[in-house]
Amino acid sequence: CILIIIILGVHFQFDDLGPLRAHFFLVIQKHCVVEDVDNRLEILIALTQGGRNIQYMEESIGPFLLQWMPEIISVGRAVEFISLLVNCVHFNAAYLDEEADMPGGKTF
């Protein structure tokens, strides 16, 4: 329930959030309840404007998305996740590392 309130708050107060966006991103990262994956993804989509704005989370969003990918795919939200991922790369390529570590030690 609280995650739905966060989603609504982020949607309607995006321009006023500023550094609070980093805090909400930490909530997404740290809240690892499998039943809440859908809501966490919705918060991240709202928080980044569909991947277009990663301000305040530039350094940590890339590794997090790579780590989170298997969980997202397992709950059937791959289409929304891939759209978010593509937009993150397209609109924020300058902020993302050239080489990112994939789970299992592989590089991407």
A tleap script that builds the chain and sets N, CA, C and O, in Angstrom:
source leaprc.protein.ff14SB
mol = sequence {
  NCYS ILE LEU ILE ILE ILE ILE LEU GLY VAL
  HIE PHE GLN PHE ASP ASP LEU GLY PRO LEU
  ARG ALA HIE PHE PHE LEU VAL ILE GLN LYS
  HIE CYS VAL VAL GLU ASP VAL ASP ASN ARG
  LEU GLU ILE LEU ILE ALA LEU THR GLN GLY
  GLY ARG ASN ILE GLN TYR MET GLU GLU SER
  ILE GLY PRO PHE LEU LEU GLN TRP MET PRO
  GLU ILE ILE SER VAL GLY ARG ALA VAL GLU
  PHE ILE SER LEU LEU VAL ASN CYS VAL HIE
  PHE ASN ALA ALA TYR LEU ASP GLU GLU ALA
  ASP MET PRO GLY GLY LYS THR CPHE
}
set mol.1.N position { 0.822 -1.199 0.000 }
set mol.1.CA position { 0.000 0.000 0.000 }
set mol.1.C position { 0.866 1.264 0.000 }
set mol.1.O position { 0.582 2.214 -0.729 }
set mol.2.N position { 1.918 1.270 0.815 }
set mol.2.CA position { 2.773 2.451 0.875 }
set mol.2.C position { 3.493 2.664 -0.449 }
set mol.2.O position { 3.771 3.802 -0.825 }
set mol.3.N position { 3.798 1.578 -1.162 }
set mol.3.CA position { 4.461 1.721 -2.459 }
set mol.3.C position { 3.553 2.401 -3.473 }
set mol.3.O position { 4.030 3.147 -4.329 }
set mol.4.N position { 2.258 2.154 -3.388 }
set mol.4.CA position { 1.306 2.816 -4.290 }
set mol.4.C position { 1.262 4.318 -3.996 }
set mol.4.O position { 1.154 5.130 -4.915 }
set mol.5.N position { 1.344 4.677 -2.737 }
set mol.5.CA position { 1.373 6.094 -2.365 }
set mol.5.C position { 2.643 6.749 -2.903 }
set mol.5.O position { 2.606 7.884 -3.377 }
set mol.6.N position { 3.764 6.035 -2.830 }
set mol.6.CA position { 5.013 6.562 -3.380 }
set mol.6.C position { 4.887 6.753 -4.886 }
set mol.6.O position { 5.326 7.773 -5.416 }
set mol.7.N position { 4.296 5.791 -5.580 }
set mol.7.CA position { 4.102 5.910 -7.032 }
set mol.7.C position { 3.321 7.179 -7.350 }
set mol.7.O position { 3.729 7.966 -8.204 }
set mol.8.N position { 2.209 7.377 -6.670 }
set mol.8.CA position { 1.381 8.562 -6.921 }
set mol.8.C position { 2.130 9.843 -6.593 }
set mol.8.O position { 2.060 10.817 -7.342 }
set mol.9.N position { 2.843 9.843 -5.478 }
set mol.9.CA position { 3.611 11.029 -5.108 }
set mol.9.C position { 4.670 11.378 -6.131 }
set mol.9.O position { 4.854 12.549 -6.463 }
set mol.10.N position { 5.365 10.377 -6.632 }
set mol.10.CA position { 6.401 10.611 -7.640 }
set mol.10.C position { 5.775 11.119 -8.934 }
set mol.10.O position { 6.307 12.038 -9.557 }
set mol.11.N position { 4.658 10.535 -9.344 }
set mol.11.CA position { 3.991 10.977 -10.572 }
set mol.11.C position { 3.574 12.442 -10.501 }
set mol.11.O position { 3.791 13.204 -11.443 }
set mol.12.N position { 2.979 12.824 -9.390 }
set mol.12.CA position { 2.384 14.153 -9.307 }
set mol.12.C position { 3.333 15.221 -8.771 }
set mol.12.O position { 3.045 16.409 -8.912 }
set mol.13.N position { 4.451 14.838 -8.161 }
set mol.13.CA position { 5.378 15.810 -7.600 }
set mol.13.C position { 6.777 15.688 -8.189 }
set mol.13.O position { 7.745 16.105 -7.554 }
set mol.14.N position { 6.906 15.130 -9.379 }
set mol.14.CA position { 8.215 14.833 -9.955 }
set mol.14.C position { 9.124 16.059 -9.966 }
set mol.14.O position { 10.276 15.978 -9.540 }
set mol.15.N position { 8.626 17.177 -10.441 }
set mol.15.CA position { 9.464 18.369 -10.582 }
set mol.15.C position { 9.957 18.909 -9.246 }
set mol.15.O position { 10.975 19.599 -9.202 }
set mol.16.N position { 9.260 18.609 -8.164 }
set mol.16.CA position { 9.616 19.134 -6.849 }
set mol.16.C position { 10.437 18.164 -6.002 }
set mol.16.O position { 10.829 18.512 -4.889 }
set mol.17.N position { 10.705 16.966 -6.497 }
set mol.17.CA position { 11.368 15.956 -5.674 }
set mol.17.C position { 12.853 16.238 -5.439 }
set mol.17.O position { 13.349 16.042 -4.330 }
set mol.18.N position { 13.555 16.691 -6.458 }
set mol.18.CA position { 14.981 16.980 -6.316 }
set mol.18.C position { 15.740 15.797 -5.739 }
set mol.18.O position { 15.594 14.671 -6.214 }
set mol.19.N position { 16.565 16.052 -4.701 }
set mol.19.CA position { 17.387 14.987 -4.116 }
set mol.19.C position { 16.588 13.855 -3.457 }
set mol.19.O position { 17.146 12.795 -3.174 }
set mol.20.N position { 15.295 14.064 -3.210 }
set mol.20.CA position { 14.467 12.975 -2.672 }
set mol.20.C position { 14.385 11.800 -3.645 }
set mol.20.O position { 14.084 10.673 -3.252 }
set mol.21.N position { 14.658 12.079 -4.914 }
set mol.21.CA position { 14.643 11.003 -5.901 }
set mol.21.C position { 15.676 9.937 -5.541 }
set mol.21.O position { 15.432 8.746 -5.733 }
set mol.22.N position { 16.836 10.362 -5.017 }
set mol.22.CA position { 17.867 9.397 -4.596 }
set mol.22.C position { 17.354 8.530 -3.453 }
set mol.22.O position { 17.641 7.334 -3.404 }
set mol.23.N position { 16.600 9.121 -2.539 }
set mol.23.CA position { 16.046 8.353 -1.426 }
set mol.23.C position { 15.032 7.317 -1.923 }
set mol.23.O position { 15.064 6.165 -1.492 }
set mol.24.N position { 14.148 7.715 -2.813 }
set mol.24.CA position { 13.164 6.771 -3.352 }
set mol.24.C position { 13.847 5.654 -4.138 }
set mol.24.O position { 13.391 4.511 -4.130 }
set mol.25.N position { 14.938 5.995 -4.812 }
set mol.25.CA position { 15.694 4.971 -5.524 }
set mol.25.C position { 16.264 3.950 -4.533 }
set mol.25.O position { 16.249 2.748 -4.799 }
set mol.26.N position { 16.765 4.429 -3.394 }
set mol.26.CA position { 17.259 3.506 -2.364 }
set mol.26.C position { 16.153 2.603 -1.844 }
set mol.26.O position { 16.398 1.433 -1.552 }
set mol.27.N position { 14.944 3.127 -1.724 }
set mol.27.CA position { 13.801 2.302 -1.309 }
set mol.27.C position { 13.593 1.174 -2.309 }
set mol.27.O position { 13.368 0.028 -1.921 }
set mol.28.N position { 13.666 1.496 -3.586 }
set mol.28.CA position { 13.506 0.477 -4.633 }
set mol.28.C position { 14.599 -0.577 -4.516 }
set mol.28.O position { 14.329 -1.774 -4.613 }
set mol.29.N position { 15.827 -0.132 -4.308 }
set mol.29.CA position { 16.951 -1.064 -4.210 }
set mol.29.C position { 16.864 -1.968 -2.986 }
set mol.29.O position { 17.116 -3.169 -3.084 }
set mol.30.N position { 16.520 -1.415 -1.863 }
set mol.30.CA position { 16.578 -2.148 -0.597 }
set mol.30.C position { 15.332 -2.976 -0.297 }
set mol.30.O position { 15.400 -3.929 0.480 }
set mol.31.N position { 14.221 -2.637 -0.886 }
set mol.31.CA position { 12.961 -3.344 -0.612 }
set mol.31.C position { 12.877 -4.559 -1.538 }
set mol.31.O position { 12.475 -4.440 -2.696 }
set mol.32.N position { 13.253 -5.708 -1.025 }
set mol.32.CA position { 13.405 -6.908 -1.871 }
set mol.32.C position { 12.290 -7.932 -1.674 }
set mol.32.O position { 12.550 -9.135 -1.711 }
set mol.33.N position { 11.078 -7.487 -1.470 }
set mol.33.CA position { 9.939 -8.392 -1.322 }
set mol.33.C position { 9.449 -8.749 -2.726 }
set mol.33.O position { 9.065 -7.871 -3.499 }
set mol.34.N position { 9.465 -10.031 -3.046 }
set mol.34.CA position { 9.124 -10.491 -4.397 }
set mol.34.C position { 7.731 -10.017 -4.823 }
set mol.34.O position { 7.532 -9.655 -5.983 }
set mol.35.N position { 6.781 -10.016 -3.911 }
set mol.35.CA position { 5.409 -9.608 -4.247 }
set mol.35.C position { 5.309 -8.131 -4.634 }
set mol.35.O position { 4.305 -7.710 -5.210 }
set mol.36.N position { 6.332 -7.350 -4.326 }
set mol.36.CA position { 6.298 -5.917 -4.605 }
set mol.36.C position { 7.101 -5.509 -5.835 }
set mol.36.O position { 7.294 -4.317 -6.077 }
set mol.37.N position { 7.565 -6.472 -6.606 }
set mol.37.CA position { 8.381 -6.151 -7.778 }
set mol.37.C position { 7.621 -5.241 -8.742 }
set mol.37.O position { 8.194 -4.284 -9.263 }
set mol.38.N position { 6.341 -5.525 -8.987 }
set mol.38.CA position { 5.548 -4.693 -9.898 }
set mol.38.C position { 5.516 -3.238 -9.441 }
set mol.38.O position { 5.731 -2.325 -10.238 }
set mol.39.N position { 5.247 -3.027 -8.155 }
set mol.39.CA position { 5.191 -1.667 -7.622 }
set mol.39.C position { 6.555 -0.992 -7.640 }
set mol.39.O position { 6.654 0.201 -7.925 }
set mol.40.N position { 7.597 -1.743 -7.340 }
set mol.40.CA position { 8.948 -1.172 -7.391 }
set mol.40.C position { 9.291 -0.734 -8.809 }
set mol.40.O position { 9.891 0.322 -9.006 }
set mol.41.N position { 8.912 -1.544 -9.798 }
set mol.41.CA position { 9.165 -1.172 -11.185 }
set mol.41.C position { 8.376 0.074 -11.561 }
set mol.41.O position { 8.899 0.958 -12.239 }
set mol.42.N position { 7.132 0.151 -11.131 }
set mol.42.CA position { 6.319 1.340 -11.416 }
set mol.42.C position { 6.922 2.596 -10.792 }
set mol.42.O position { 6.908 3.664 -11.403 }
set mol.43.N position { 7.451 2.469 -9.577 }
set mol.43.CA position { 8.111 3.617 -8.940 }
set mol.43.C position { 9.333 4.026 -9.752 }
set mol.43.O position { 9.544 5.214 -9.999 }
set mol.44.N position { 10.134 3.059 -10.167 }
set mol.44.CA position { 11.339 3.380 -10.936 }
set mol.44.C position { 10.986 4.022 -12.272 }
set mol.44.O position { 11.655 4.963 -12.699 }
set mol.45.N position { 9.954 3.533 -12.930 }
set mol.45.CA position { 9.519 4.136 -14.195 }
set mol.45.C position { 9.087 5.585 -13.957 }
set mol.45.O position { 9.452 6.473 -14.728 }
set mol.46.N position { 8.319 5.826 -12.905 }
set mol.46.CA position { 7.888 7.188 -12.589 }
set mol.46.C position { 9.070 8.053 -12.177 }
set mol.46.O position { 9.161 9.213 -12.579 }
set mol.47.N position { 9.970 7.501 -11.383 }
set mol.47.CA position { 11.105 8.234 -10.845 }
set mol.47.C position { 12.079 8.672 -11.930 }
set mol.47.O position { 12.752 9.694 -11.791 }
set mol.48.N position { 12.153 7.904 -13.003 }
set mol.48.CA position { 13.083 8.217 -14.090 }
set mol.48.C position { 12.381 8.759 -15.331 }
set mol.48.O position { 13.005 8.944 -16.376 }
set mol.49.N position { 11.105 9.007 -15.209 }
set mol.49.CA position { 10.292 9.423 -16.358 }
set mol.49.C position { 10.488 8.450 -17.518 }
set mol.49.O position { 10.795 8.839 -18.645 }
set mol.50.N position { 10.303 7.189 -17.200 }
set mol.50.CA position { 10.427 6.141 -18.212 }
set mol.50.C position { 11.851 5.893 -18.658 }
set mol.50.O position { 12.075 5.368 -19.749 }
set mol.51.N position { 12.821 6.264 -17.830 }
set mol.51.CA position { 14.229 6.078 -18.169 }
set mol.51.C position { 14.887 7.306 -18.750 }
set mol.51.O position { 16.077 7.275 -19.065 }
set mol.52.N position { 14.149 8.379 -18.898 }
set mol.52.CA position { 14.676 9.589 -19.524 }
set mol.52.C position { 15.501 10.466 -18.581 }
set mol.52.O position { 16.320 11.259 -19.046 }
set mol.53.N position { 15.305 10.340 -17.282 }
set mol.53.CA position { 15.972 11.219 -16.325 }
set mol.53.C position { 16.474 10.395 -15.139 }
set mol.53.O position { 15.683 9.930 -14.317 }
set mol.54.N position { 17.794 10.219 -15.058 }
set mol.54.CA position { 18.371 9.440 -13.961 }
set mol.54.C position { 19.152 10.327 -12.989 }
set mol.54.O position { 20.035 9.852 -12.275 }
set mol.55.N position { 18.822 11.599 -12.971 }
set mol.55.CA position { 19.496 12.527 -12.067 }
set mol.55.C position { 19.351 12.053 -10.622 }
set mol.55.O position { 18.286 11.591 -10.213 }
set mol.56.N position { 20.422 12.173 -9.867 }
set mol.56.CA position { 20.541 11.758 -8.464 }
set mol.56.C position { 20.743 10.258 -8.287 }
set mol.56.O position { 20.866 9.792 -7.155 }
set mol.57.N position { 20.780 9.495 -9.369 }
set mol.57.CA position { 21.034 8.055 -9.256 }
set mol.57.C position { 21.941 7.576 -10.386 }
set mol.57.O position { 21.991 6.384 -10.687 }
set mol.58.N position { 22.657 8.509 -11.007 }
set mol.58.CA position { 23.463 8.222 -12.191 }
set mol.58.C position { 24.455 7.076 -11.994 }
set mol.58.O position { 24.597 6.217 -12.865 }
set mol.59.N position { 25.129 7.063 -10.866 }
set mol.59.CA position { 26.201 6.092 -10.668 }
set mol.59.C position { 25.706 4.702 -10.295 }
set mol.59.O position { 26.402 3.714 -10.532 }
set mol.60.N position { 24.524 4.614 -9.720 }
set mol.60.CA position { 24.096 3.311 -9.210 }
set mol.60.C position { 22.981 2.645 -10.012 }
set mol.60.O position { 22.696 1.467 -9.798 }
set mol.61.N position { 22.345 3.371 -10.929 }
set mol.61.CA position { 21.203 2.768 -11.630 }
set mol.61.C position { 21.643 1.680 -12.608 }
set mol.61.O position { 20.958 0.665 -12.736 }
set mol.62.N position { 22.763 1.865 -13.298 }
set mol.62.CA position { 23.214 0.865 -14.268 }
set mol.62.C position { 23.444 -0.501 -13.641 }
set mol.62.O position { 22.856 -1.488 -14.083 }
set mol.63.N position { 24.302 -0.575 -12.606 }
set mol.63.CA position { 24.512 -1.869 -11.949 }
set mol.63.C position { 23.227 -2.440 -11.344 }
set mol.63.O position { 23.009 -3.651 -11.372 }
set mol.64.N position { 22.385 -1.572 -10.802 }
set mol.64.CA position { 21.139 -2.054 -10.215 }
set mol.64.C position { 20.237 -2.687 -11.269 }
set mol.64.O position { 19.671 -3.754 -11.029 }
set mol.65.N position { 20.091 -2.052 -12.428 }
set mol.65.CA position { 19.235 -2.596 -13.483 }
set mol.65.C position { 19.739 -3.951 -13.954 }
set mol.65.O position { 18.948 -4.864 -14.192 }
set mol.66.N position { 21.051 -4.082 -14.089 }
set mol.66.CA position { 21.617 -5.374 -14.506 }
set mol.66.C position { 21.351 -6.458 -13.468 }
set mol.66.O position { 21.020 -7.592 -13.813 }
set mol.67.N position { 21.496 -6.103 -12.200 }
set mol.67.CA position { 21.283 -7.067 -11.119 }
set mol.67.C position { 19.806 -7.439 -10.996 }
set mol.67.O position { 19.484 -8.581 -10.667 }
set mol.68.N position { 18.916 -6.499 -11.253 }
set mol.68.CA position { 17.477 -6.678 -11.072 }
set mol.68.C position { 16.810 -7.386 -12.251 }
set mol.68.O position { 15.711 -7.922 -12.110 }
set mol.69.N position { 17.460 -7.391 -13.398 }
set mol.69.CA position { 16.871 -7.919 -14.631 }
set mol.69.C position { 16.291 -9.332 -14.488 }
set mol.69.O position { 15.150 -9.542 -14.899 }
set mol.70.N position { 17.011 -10.307 -13.931 }
set mol.70.CA position { 16.431 -11.655 -13.830 }
set mol.70.C position { 15.133 -11.697 -13.015 }
set mol.70.O position { 14.206 -12.430 -13.358 }
set mol.71.N position { 15.071 -10.915 -11.944 }
set mol.71.CA position { 13.861 -10.890 -11.118 }
set mol.71.C position { 12.683 -10.301 -11.888 }
set mol.71.O position { 11.565 -10.809 -11.807 }
set mol.72.N position { 12.934 -9.241 -12.625 }
set mol.72.CA position { 11.881 -8.596 -13.421 }
set mol.72.C position { 11.362 -9.559 -14.482 }
set mol.72.O position { 10.153 -9.684 -14.676 }
set mol.73.N position { 12.262 -10.229 -15.157 }
set mol.73.CA position { 11.872 -11.172 -16.207 }
set mol.73.C position { 11.050 -12.315 -15.612 }
set mol.73.O position { 10.085 -12.769 -16.226 }
set mol.74.N position { 11.429 -12.781 -14.421 }
set mol.74.CA position { 10.726 -13.906 -13.810 }
set mol.74.C position { 9.288 -13.578 -13.421 }
set mol.74.O position { 8.472 -14.488 -13.277 }
set mol.75.N position { 8.957 -12.285 -13.246 }
set mol.75.CA position { 7.576 -11.912 -12.908 }
set mol.75.C position { 6.796 -11.424 -14.124 }
set mol.75.O position { 5.674 -10.936 -13.988 }
set mol.76.N position { 7.385 -11.553 -15.315 }
set mol.76.CA position { 6.655 -11.237 -16.533 }
set mol.76.C position { 6.572 -9.762 -16.887 }
set mol.76.O position { 5.646 -9.361 -17.592 }
set mol.77.N position { 7.504 -8.945 -16.426 }
set mol.77.CA position { 7.485 -7.511 -16.722 }
set mol.77.C position { 8.639 -7.107 -17.639 }
set mol.77.O position { 9.106 -5.968 -17.595 }
set mol.78.N position { 9.093 -8.039 -18.464 }
set mol.78.CA position { 10.256 -7.803 -19.314 }
set mol.78.C position { 10.041 -6.658 -20.301 }
set mol.78.O position { 10.966 -5.882 -20.542 }
set mol.79.N position { 8.854 -6.535 -20.872 }
set mol.79.CA position { 8.603 -5.503 -21.885 }
set mol.79.C position { 8.783 -4.104 -21.296 }
set mol.79.O position { 9.457 -3.257 -21.883 }
set mol.80.N position { 8.175 -3.869 -20.134 }
set mol.80.CA position { 8.303 -2.560 -19.494 }
set mol.80.C position { 9.740 -2.299 -19.064 }
set mol.80.O position { 10.240 -1.179 -19.174 }
set mol.81.N position { 10.399 -3.349 -18.572 }
set mol.81.CA position { 11.773 -3.209 -18.113 }
set mol.81.C position { 12.705 -2.886 -19.275 }
set mol.81.O position { 13.552 -2.000 -19.160 }
set mol.82.N position { 12.560 -3.589 -20.384 }
set mol.82.CA position { 13.421 -3.338 -21.548 }
set mol.82.C position { 13.205 -1.927 -22.080 }
set mol.82.O position { 14.164 -1.268 -22.483 }
set mol.83.N position { 11.978 -1.459 -22.089 }
set mol.83.CA position { 11.698 -0.083 -22.502 }
set mol.83.C position { 12.416 0.915 -21.591 }
set mol.83.O position { 13.020 1.877 -22.065 }
set mol.84.N position { 12.342 0.677 -20.287 }
set mol.84.CA position { 13.042 1.525 -19.319 }
set mol.84.C position { 14.542 1.482 -19.564 }
set mol.84.O position { 15.200 2.522 -19.579 }
set mol.85.N position { 15.082 0.297 -19.753 }
set mol.85.CA position { 16.511 0.111 -19.974 }
set mol.85.C position { 16.979 0.813 -21.241 }
set mol.85.O position { 18.010 1.485 -21.236 }
set mol.86.N position { 16.228 0.661 -22.320 }
set mol.86.CA position { 16.579 1.315 -23.590 }
set mol.86.C position { 16.588 2.833 -23.427 }
set mol.86.O position { 17.506 3.504 -23.897 }
set mol.87.N position { 15.577 3.368 -22.768 }
set mol.87.CA position { 15.529 4.813 -22.554 }
set mol.87.C position { 16.656 5.299 -21.659 }
set mol.87.O position { 17.216 6.370 -21.893 }
set mol.88.N position { 16.995 4.526 -20.639 }
set mol.88.CA position { 18.124 4.897 -19.775 }
set mol.88.C position { 19.404 5.034 -20.588 }
set mol.88.O position { 20.148 6.002 -20.431 }
set mol.89.N position { 19.653 4.068 -21.448 }
set mol.89.CA position { 20.860 4.107 -22.275 }
set mol.89.C position { 20.765 5.228 -23.308 }
set mol.89.O position { 21.723 5.977 -23.500 }
set mol.90.N position { 19.630 5.347 -23.965 }
set mol.90.CA position { 19.464 6.348 -25.025 }
set mol.90.C position { 19.616 7.780 -24.501 }
set mol.90.O position { 20.335 8.583 -25.095 }
set mol.91.N position { 18.952 8.094 -23.407 }
set mol.91.CA position { 18.928 9.468 -22.916 }
set mol.91.C position { 20.039 9.794 -21.917 }
set mol.91.O position { 20.251 10.964 -21.596 }
set mol.92.N position { 20.749 8.782 -21.423 }
set mol.92.CA position { 21.728 9.017 -20.362 }
set mol.92.C position { 23.040 8.287 -20.592 }
set mol.92.O position { 23.730 7.955 -19.629 }
set mol.93.N position { 23.397 8.033 -21.822 }
set mol.93.CA position { 24.591 7.245 -22.126 }
set mol.93.C position { 25.854 7.837 -21.504 }
set mol.93.O position { 26.756 7.093 -21.119 }
set mol.94.N position { 25.930 9.145 -21.402 }
set mol.94.CA position { 27.128 9.783 -20.846 }
set mol.94.C position { 27.341 9.445 -19.374 }
set mol.94.O position { 28.470 9.509 -18.888 }
set mol.95.N position { 26.282 9.089 -18.659 }
set mol.95.CA position { 26.379 8.783 -17.234 }
set mol.95.C position { 26.688 7.325 -16.954 }
set mol.95.O position { 27.103 6.991 -15.843 }
set mol.96.N position { 26.501 6.452 -17.923 }
set mol.96.CA position { 26.638 5.014 -17.700 }
set mol.96.C position { 28.059 4.549 -17.994 }
set mol.96.O position { 28.704 5.063 -18.907 }
set mol.97.N position { 28.550 3.578 -17.224 }
set mol.97.CA position { 29.889 3.034 -17.426 }
set mol.97.C position { 29.977 2.327 -18.763 }
set mol.97.O position { 28.989 1.789 -19.261 }
set mol.98.N position { 31.186 2.333 -19.347 }
set mol.98.CA position { 31.392 1.623 -20.603 }
set mol.98.C position { 31.228 0.125 -20.424 }
set mol.98.O position { 30.613 -0.544 -21.255 }
set mol.99.N position { 31.777 -0.398 -19.343 }
set mol.99.CA position { 31.721 -1.830 -19.091 }
set mol.99.C position { 31.019 -2.063 -17.762 }
set mol.99.O position { 31.411 -1.497 -16.741 }
set mol.100.N position { 30.009 -2.873 -17.771 }
set mol.100.CA position { 29.265 -3.174 -16.548 }
set mol.100.C position { 29.358 -4.662 -16.260 }
set mol.100.O position { 29.334 -5.484 -17.175 }
set mol.101.N position { 29.462 -4.993 -15.013 }
set mol.101.CA position { 29.536 -6.399 -14.613 }
set mol.101.C position { 28.136 -6.993 -14.568 }
set mol.101.O position { 27.227 -6.444 -13.945 }
set mol.102.N position { 27.988 -8.107 -15.232 }
set mol.102.CA position { 26.744 -8.857 -15.211 }
set mol.102.C position { 26.791 -9.818 -14.023 }
set mol.102.O position { 27.871 -10.166 -13.545 }
set mol.103.N position { 25.624 -10.243 -13.551 }
set mol.103.CA position { 25.625 -11.277 -12.505 }
set mol.103.C position { 26.360 -12.513 -13.001 }
set mol.103.O position { 26.201 -12.913 -14.155 }
set mol.104.N position { 27.149 -13.107 -12.150 }
set mol.104.CA position { 27.913 -14.282 -12.542 }
set mol.104.C position { 29.314 -13.931 -13.013 }
set mol.104.O position { 30.046 -14.807 -13.475 }
set mol.105.N position { 29.706 -12.647 -12.903 }
set mol.105.CA position { 31.057 -12.244 -13.241 }
set mol.105.C position { 31.291 -11.926 -14.714 }
set mol.105.O position { 32.404 -11.554 -15.084 }
set mol.106.N position { 30.287 -12.059 -15.552 }
set mol.106.CA position { 30.446 -11.740 -16.967 }
set mol.106.C position { 30.401 -10.227 -17.140 }
set mol.106.O position { 29.828 -9.514 -16.317 }
set mol.107.N position { 31.012 -9.744 -18.222 }
set mol.107.CA position { 30.954 -8.309 -18.498 }
set mol.107.C position { 30.038 -8.052 -19.671 }
set mol.107.O position { 29.861 -8.898 -20.548 }
set mol.108.N position { 29.462 -6.871 -19.667 }
set mol.108.CA position { 28.488 -6.506 -20.684 }
set mol.108.C position { 28.999 -5.310 -21.434 }
set mol.108.O position { 28.332 -4.824 -22.348 }
savepdb mol mol.pdb
quit
